[in-house]
Amino acid sequence: MAHESGRLRDAAPIVETVVTTLNPDGSVNCGAMGVEWGEARIVIKPYRGTRTLRNLRATGAAVVNLTDDILLFSQAALDDPHPPT
């Protein structure tokens, strides 16, 4: 339970994901990110100063990817992965 404005509410679970956004040059930016996964909405909380946040502000769009590929998730946490095409 989380506390909000003096009342308790059910907290949405945090799901580990790979969030993708578009960079200004059209290339894809990947970031490992825990998002709040609620019944009615998903809340993305990127860190200040990140490409993900800049891209979200510029485009208003992102894709939240669920994966069980630990290598892909680790690469997204460290840098932009380059999966085979």
Number of C-alpha atoms within 10 A of each C-alpha: 9 9 10 10 6 6 8 10 11 10 13 16 13 15 14 18 19 23 22 22 23 20 17 13 6 8 9 13 20 28 24 22 22 18 20 17 16 14 8 5 9 15 12 17 12 18 10 9 8 11 18 22 16 17 18 18 10 12 12 10 11 16 12 19 14 12 12 9 8 9 11 17 24 15 17 21 15 11 13 17 17 11 7 4 3
